[in-house]
Amino acid sequence: MLSFNFERKGKVEEIKLPYGRMRLNLKIPEERLEGILISKVDSYKIDEGEVELVRKALSNPINSPSLQELAGGKNKIVIISSDHTRPVPSHITMPILLEEIRKGNPEADISILIATGFHRASTEEELRDKYGDQIVDQEKIVIHDSSDSDNMIKLGTLPSGGKLILNKLAIEADLLIAEGFIEPHFFAGFSGGRKSILPGIASKETVLANHCSEFIAHPKARTGVLKGNPIHEDMLYAAKKANLNFILNVVINGDKKIINAFAGHWEEAHLKGCKFVSKLAGVKPKLADIVITTNGGYPLDQNIYQSVKGMTAAEATCKKGGVIIIASECADGHGGDFFYNTFAKANSVQYVMDEIMARDRTKTIPDQWESQILARILLKYQLIMVTGAPKCMVESMHMKWASSVEEAIEMADEMLGDINKITVIPDGVSVIVR
């Protein structure tokens, strides 16, 4: 039996891996380490504090009047805000947005619309954790429900051919604003901006059309790619039709602290933010037979569904036939019944992929996109999850389970039949491997 001895003499590299609300301490002998892929976001130095960065962005909007000016004379104002699965520091950004709006219009009727997209509704506890008690107790908060057809409006047809159906509250607003954050996204290129509309406040039918197997399989539907990305193009169209007036998007580091902010025109401010992130997040691959990654810790690693994002970073630097290890807490389990059952009820991963690719774009089922990407990874690599999710759950989804990263490395050595080099990506959702 092969054995990985973590106590051997010689130089050892110590690496911190975000896991839930804590960090795992991983030690790897230097002779086994092929490389560590880290975004420059964490080493980016700033002089201003988080509040100052946000206020500075709002005071210098990109190709747009200020929020105070826009709010003047508007009655119904809606702020679209990311849900509990996104680490947007809304306890900082939301009070400032509300303050700026009320400076321009003290009598404005303001609603905060939680952009759940296709996720479950945020709980009260999650809302309080995200916004703080004062906002939850004093502001009007509405949680988007993608299945609630009574509160939707049809706005035509997406470039993809799918129906564009969006939340009525947002469309009927006199002024529509969105807050969010920008990070690399595994099929939309980057998060933020137009994503607040689609999938954020879109109907189930619209999300399914946009996330069809044809688009997910498209070579441009990848991390860090916007030009020619059909998923991104649908999202742009949706944001324009929704008449999104203004955005505030922040960039955060590994400690979830704001390091930059971009405000103003929904497309131009977002593009400027994407360019900033791209420069910091781009890393060159360090090919290895074993790649260790994470999903960036809480709140991004709440379930297996979300953890597929971190897996794609490892996919880009793992040798074919190698082993991907992902440390992701997954306190909420699998994250979606459709997603889980797609694998749990399938005899093989190839069966999963064949079923998805044979499905017409008009027949997309919930969570299909995540299943498709996970299947793509599993068809090329063996995958071990270091997670709090039950072992039986992980194994029924055609992956392996380990109680620690050290145990996972020993398992990987056994699976590969040799002692192999290791590449580590401490935060799999923060890098663009290219």
ABEGO torsion letter per residue (X at the ends): XBBBBAABBEBBBBBBBBBEABBBBBBBBAAABAEBBBBAAAABBBABBAAAAAAAAAABBBGBBBAAAAABGBABBBBBBBBAABABBAAAAAAAAAAAAAAABAABBBBBBBBAEABBBBBAAAAAAAAEAAAAAABBBBBBBAABAAABBBAEBBAAGBBBBBBAAAAABABBBBBBBBBBBAAAGBBEEAAAAOAAABBAAAAAAAABAAAAABAABBBGBABGBAAAAAAAAAAAAAGBABBBBBBBBAAGBBABBBBEBAAAAAAAAAAAAAAAABBBBBBBABBBBBAGEOAAAABAAAAAAAAAAAAAABBBGBBBBBBBAGAAEAGBAAAAAAAAABABAAAAAAAAAABBAAABBBGAAAAAAAAAAAAABBBBBBBABBAAAAAAAGBBBBABAAAAAAAAAAAAGBBBBBBBBABAAABBBX
